[in-house]
Amino acid sequence: MKADETTDILAQIYTEELSKVKIKGVNTRLVVRLLSEAHPRRFKYLAGYLKYCGYTNEARTTKKYNREAKSMAFLMAVEVKNLFNRIEINDV
């Protein structure tokens, strides 16, 4: 895949899919990278998506999963957790 094609794909994901994310303050680059690596629409069932990202026991034991997708999902989860922690601190 050429660099121009990758940029076009990421731009398309950014414009179409990112508007559906309702969490403010999340790094948009992480969302775009996660959706480009492992878009949930590509999987028929949630179990397949979780296995692809390495969040099932089978994927952990066989070590067959997409490490980049797992790291992007982890970074996004950490960012959302930090965002909620900042909100709680500001509310006090």
Secondary structure as GFF3:
##gff-version 3
##sequence-region A 1 92
A	DSSP	alpha_helix	3	17	.	.	.	ID=ss1
A	DSSP	three_ten_helix	18	20	.	.	.	ID=ss2
A	DSSP	alpha_helix	28	37	.	.	.	ID=ss3
A	DSSP	three_ten_helix	40	42	.	.	.	ID=ss4
A	DSSP	alpha_helix	46	53	.	.	.	ID=ss5
A	DSSP	alpha_helix	57	62	.	.	.	ID=ss6
A	DSSP	alpha_helix	67	91	.	.	.	ID=ss7
###
